[in-house]
C-alpha cells in the first residue's frame, strides 16, 4: 500500500467519526460501558488468579517418618522422594522442629506442649512441594508406598476442592470476559452497519469504477479502530485512578499472605494496554463483521 493511500484511509476513517455525530457518541458510549465491565472483570480475575496461585503454591506434602527408622533409612527415604518426577523441593524437619511449629501454631495454648520437649513423641518429617501443585495428590500416593513412611498428610479433600474451585473461577471469569467482548463487537458492528447503509450507494459506485474491496474496507477499519480506542479512554482512566486507590489502601493491610492484590506497577499499565488493545481489536472486528455483505455488488 502506498503511503499516500494509507494517509487517505486514515483521513476518511477519521472524518467518518466526526461526520456521524451522535452515532459516534452512542457507539463510543456503548463500547466504554462494555470495556469498563471488561476491565473490572479482568482485574478481578487476574488478582483472583494470583491469589489462587499463592494458595496452590502453599500446598505441601508432610511425610511423617516411621519412628523406627534410623539415620540411614531417613537419608535413603529423602533420596527416593527427590527422585520422584514432579517434585520441586524436599526439606527435612526434625521432631523438634515439628514440636516448635505446633507450639507456635497454637499460641498461648501451645505452652502446655513445651512439657514434651524432653521426651518428644513426634515424628521426623519431610516437607515436599510439587513443581505443579496439581500433581500433589499423585506425588503423595507414590510417597505412601515407600518404606519407613508412617503417614502422608496433605489435606486431600481440601486440596481437591481448592483446585476445583480455582479452575471453575478461572473458567467462569474467562467466559464472562469473552461474552462482554462479543457484546461490544456486536454493538460496534451494528453502529458501523448503519453508517455503511447510508453510504451503500457510494460503495456500489466505487465497486463499479474498479475500487478493490480492500480499498473500500480500510477507512471503515480505521473508523472501527478509532471507535474502540476512544471507547477505551475512560476505562483506562478509571483503571489508573481506581487501582492506585486500591493498591495504596489495601496493600500491606491484609493479614493473610495469599490475600494480596497485584502491585500497581506494572499491573495497572499492563491492564490499560490490554484494554486499549481489546478496544482496537473490537472496533476492527466489528467493522469486518458489518461491511462484508455490502461489498457484494
C-alpha positions as CSV (number, residue, x, y, z in Angstrom):
1,X,0.0,0.0,0.0
2,X,1.3,3.4,-0.9
3,X,1.9,5.9,1.9
4,X,-0.4,8.5,0.3
5,X,-3.2,5.8,0.0
6,X,-2.6,4.9,3.7
7,X,-3.0,8.6,4.7
8,X,-6.2,8.8,2.6
9,X,-7.7,5.9,4.5
10,X,-6.8,7.4,7.9
11,X,-8.3,10.8,6.8
12,X,-11.5,9.3,5.5
13,X,-11.9,7.0,8.5
14,X,-11.3,9.9,10.9
15,X,-13.7,12.2,9.1
16,X,-16.4,9.5,9.3
17,X,-16.1,9.6,13.1
18,X,-16.8,13.3,13.1
19,X,-19.5,13.2,10.3
20,X,-21.5,10.5,12.1
21,X,-22.0,12.7,15.1
22,X,-24.4,11.2,17.6
23,X,-24.0,7.7,16.2
24,X,-20.3,8.0,17.1
25,X,-21.2,9.2,20.6
26,X,-23.6,6.3,21.1
27,X,-21.1,3.8,19.8
28,X,-18.3,5.1,21.9
29,X,-20.6,5.2,25.0
30,X,-21.6,1.6,24.4
31,X,-18.0,0.5,24.0
32,X,-17.0,2.5,27.1
33,X,-19.6,0.8,29.2
34,X,-18.7,-2.6,28.0
35,X,-14.9,-2.1,28.4
36,X,-15.4,-0.8,31.9
37,X,-17.1,-4.1,32.8
38,X,-14.3,-6.0,30.9
39,X,-11.6,-4.1,32.8
40,X,-13.3,-4.8,36.2
41,X,-13.7,-8.5,35.4
42,X,-10.2,-8.7,34.0
43,X,-8.6,-7.0,37.0
44,X,-10.7,-9.2,39.4
45,X,-9.9,-12.4,37.5
46,X,-6.2,-11.7,37.3
47,X,-6.0,-10.8,41.0
48,X,-8.0,-13.9,42.0
49,X,-5.8,-16.0,39.7
50,X,-2.7,-14.6,41.6
51,X,-4.3,-15.3,44.9
52,X,-5.3,-18.8,43.8
53,X,-1.7,-19.4,42.6
54,X,-0.4,-18.2,46.0
55,X,-2.7,-20.7,47.8
56,X,-1.7,-23.5,45.5
57,X,2.0,-22.8,46.0
58,X,1.4,-23.1,49.7
59,X,0.1,-26.7,49.3
60,X,2.7,-29.1,50.7
61,X,3.0,-32.8,51.5
62,X,4.0,-33.6,55.0
63,X,5.7,-37.1,55.1
64,X,5.9,-38.4,58.6
65,X,8.8,-40.8,59.0
66,X,8.4,-44.1,60.9
67,X,9.8,-43.8,64.5
68,X,11.8,-47.0,64.0
69,X,13.8,-45.5,61.0
70,X,17.5,-44.9,61.7
71,X,19.6,-42.1,60.2
72,X,20.5,-44.1,57.1
73,X,16.8,-45.0,56.5
74,X,15.9,-41.4,56.7
75,X,18.6,-40.4,54.2
76,X,17.5,-43.1,51.8
77,X,13.9,-42.1,52.0
78,X,14.8,-38.5,51.3
79,X,16.7,-39.5,48.2
80,X,13.8,-41.6,47.0
81,X,11.4,-38.7,47.3
82,X,13.7,-36.4,45.5
83,X,13.8,-38.8,42.5
84,X,10.0,-38.7,42.0
85,X,9.1,-36.9,38.8
86,X,7.5,-33.5,39.5
87,X,9.0,-32.9,43.0
88,X,10.3,-29.4,43.4
89,X,11.7,-29.3,47.0
90,X,12.3,-31.8,49.8
91,X,13.0,-30.3,53.2
92,X,13.8,-32.3,56.3
93,X,12.1,-31.3,59.5
94,X,13.2,-32.9,62.8
95,X,10.7,-33.8,65.5
96,X,12.0,-30.8,67.5
97,X,11.2,-28.5,64.5
98,X,7.7,-30.1,64.3
99,X,7.1,-29.6,68.0
100,X,8.2,-25.9,67.7
101,X,5.8,-25.4,64.8
102,X,3.0,-27.0,66.9
103,X,3.7,-24.7,69.9
104,X,3.9,-21.6,67.7
105,X,0.7,-22.5,65.8
106,X,-1.4,-23.0,69.0
107,X,-0.4,-19.6,70.5
108,X,-0.9,-19.5,74.3
109,X,-2.4,-23.0,74.4
110,X,0.9,-24.3,72.9
111,X,2.7,-23.5,76.1
112,X,1.5,-26.8,77.6
113,X,3.2,-28.7,74.8
114,X,6.6,-27.5,76.0
115,X,6.5,-30.2,78.6
116,X,7.2,-32.7,75.8
117,X,10.5,-31.1,74.8
118,X,12.5,-33.6,77.0
119,X,10.7,-36.7,75.6
120,X,9.4,-35.6,72.1
121,X,6.9,-38.2,70.8
122,X,6.5,-36.5,67.3
123,X,7.9,-38.0,64.1
124,X,10.7,-36.6,61.9
125,X,9.2,-35.4,58.6
126,X,10.0,-34.4,55.1
127,X,8.1,-31.4,53.7
128,X,7.6,-31.9,50.0
129,X,6.4,-29.4,47.4
130,X,5.5,-30.2,43.8
131,X,6.6,-28.3,40.8
132,X,3.0,-28.2,39.7
133,X,0.6,-28.1,42.7
134,X,-1.9,-30.1,40.6
135,X,0.4,-33.1,40.9
136,X,0.3,-33.0,44.7
137,X,-2.0,-36.0,45.1
138,X,-0.1,-38.2,42.6
139,X,3.2,-37.5,44.3
140,X,1.7,-38.2,47.8
141,X,0.4,-41.5,46.6
142,X,3.8,-42.5,45.4
143,X,5.4,-41.5,48.7
144,X,3.0,-43.6,50.7
145,X,4.4,-46.7,49.0
146,X,8.0,-46.2,50.3
147,X,9.4,-48.0,53.3
148,X,9.7,-46.1,56.7
149,X,6.8,-43.8,55.8
150,X,4.4,-43.6,58.8
151,X,1.8,-41.2,57.3
152,X,1.4,-38.8,54.4
153,X,-0.6,-35.6,55.1
154,X,-1.6,-33.1,52.5
155,X,-5.3,-32.4,53.2
156,X,-6.6,-34.4,50.3
157,X,-10.2,-33.3,50.4
158,X,-9.4,-29.6,51.0
159,X,-6.8,-29.6,48.2
160,X,-9.1,-31.3,45.7
161,X,-11.9,-28.8,46.4
162,X,-9.4,-25.9,46.3
163,X,-8.2,-26.9,42.8
164,X,-11.7,-27.4,41.5
165,X,-12.8,-24.0,42.8
166,X,-9.8,-22.3,41.3
167,X,-10.4,-24.0,37.9
168,X,-14.1,-23.1,37.9
169,X,-13.4,-19.5,38.9
170,X,-10.9,-19.1,36.1
171,X,-13.3,-20.6,33.5
172,X,-16.3,-18.5,34.7
173,X,-14.2,-15.3,34.7
174,X,-12.8,-16.0,31.2
175,X,-16.4,-16.8,29.9
176,X,-17.7,-13.5,31.2
177,X,-14.9,-11.5,29.6
178,X,-15.4,-13.3,26.3
179,X,-19.2,-12.6,26.4
180,X,-18.6,-8.9,27.2
181,X,-16.1,-8.6,24.3
182,X,-18.5,-10.2,21.8
183,X,-21.2,-7.8,23.1
184,X,-19.0,-4.9,22.4
185,X,-18.2,-6.3,18.9
186,X,-22.0,-6.6,18.2
187,X,-22.6,-3.0,19.3
188,X,-19.9,-1.6,17.2
189,X,-20.7,-3.7,14.1
190,X,-24.4,-2.6,14.3
191,X,-23.3,1.1,14.6
192,X,-20.9,0.9,11.7
193,X,-23.5,-1.1,9.7
194,X,-25.9,1.8,10.0
195,X,-23.3,4.2,8.7
196,X,-22.4,1.9,5.8
197,X,-26.1,1.5,4.8
198,X,-26.2,5.3,4.4
199,X,-23.2,5.0,2.1
200,X,-24.2,1.8,0.3
201,X,-24.8,3.6,-3.0
202,X,-21.4,5.3,-2.8
203,X,-19.8,1.9,-2.1
204,X,-21.6,0.4,-5.1
205,X,-20.4,3.2,-7.4
206,X,-16.8,2.7,-6.1
207,X,-17.0,-1.0,-6.9
208,X,-18.3,-0.3,-10.4
209,X,-15.4,2.0,-11.2
210,X,-12.9,-0.6,-10.1
211,X,-12.2,0.1,-6.5
212,X,-11.0,-3.1,-4.7
213,X,-12.7,-4.5,-1.6
214,X,-9.6,-3.6,0.5
215,X,-9.6,0.0,-0.8
216,X,-13.2,0.3,0.4
217,X,-12.6,-1.6,3.7
218,X,-9.7,0.3,5.1
219,X,-11.5,3.6,6.0
220,X,-14.1,1.5,7.9
221,X,-11.3,-0.4,9.7
222,X,-9.8,2.9,10.7
223,X,-13.2,4.1,11.8
224,X,-13.9,1.0,13.9
225,X,-10.4,1.1,15.5
226,X,-10.9,4.7,16.4
227,X,-14.3,3.9,18.0
228,X,-12.7,1.2,20.0
229,X,-9.7,3.3,21.1
230,X,-12.0,6.2,22.0
231,X,-14.2,3.8,24.0
232,X,-11.2,2.6,26.0
233,X,-10.1,6.1,27.2
234,X,-12.5,6.3,30.2
235,X,-12.0,2.6,31.3
236,X,-8.2,3.2,31.2
237,X,-8.6,6.4,33.3
238,X,-10.7,4.5,35.8
239,X,-8.2,1.7,36.0
240,X,-5.3,4.0,36.7
241,X,-7.1,6.0,39.4
242,X,-9.2,3.2,40.9
243,X,-6.4,0.6,41.1
244,X,-4.0,3.2,42.6
245,X,-6.5,3.8,45.3
246,X,-6.9,0.1,46.0
247,X,-3.2,-0.5,46.0
248,X,-2.4,2.3,48.4
249,X,-5.4,1.5,50.6
250,X,-5.2,-2.3,50.9
251,X,-1.6,-3.2,50.1
252,X,0.1,-4.3,53.3
253,X,-3.0,-4.1,55.5
254,X,-4.3,-7.7,54.9
255,X,-3.3,-10.3,57.5
256,X,-3.2,-13.3,55.1
257,X,-0.1,-13.7,52.9
258,X,-2.1,-15.1,49.9
259,X,-4.7,-12.3,50.0
260,X,-2.9,-9.5,48.3
261,X,-3.5,-7.6,45.2
262,X,-1.0,-7.3,42.3
263,X,1.2,-4.2,42.7
264,X,0.1,-1.1,40.9
265,X,3.2,-1.0,38.7
266,X,3.4,-2.7,36.3
267,X,-0.1,-4.3,36.6
268,X,-2.2,-1.2,36.0
269,X,-0.2,-0.2,33.0
270,X,-0.3,-3.7,31.6
271,X,-4.0,-3.9,32.1
272,X,-4.5,-0.4,30.5
273,X,-2.6,-1.6,27.4
274,X,-4.7,-4.8,27.3
275,X,-7.9,-2.7,27.4
276,X,-6.6,-0.4,24.7
277,X,-5.7,-3.4,22.5
278,X,-9.1,-5.1,23.2
279,X,-10.9,-1.8,22.2
280,X,-8.9,-1.5,19.0
281,X,-9.5,-5.2,18.1
282,X,-13.2,-5.0,19.0
283,X,-13.6,-1.9,16.7
284,X,-11.7,-3.5,13.8
285,X,-13.5,-6.8,14.1
286,X,-16.9,-5.0,14.3
287,X,-16.0,-3.3,11.0
288,X,-15.1,-6.6,9.4
289,X,-18.4,-8.1,10.5
290,X,-20.6,-5.2,9.3
291,X,-19.1,-4.4,5.9
292,X,-18.9,-7.9,4.3
293,X,-22.3,-8.1,2.7
294,X,-22.1,-4.5,1.4
295,X,-19.1,-5.5,-0.8
296,X,-21.1,-8.0,-2.8
297,X,-22.2,-6.0,-5.9
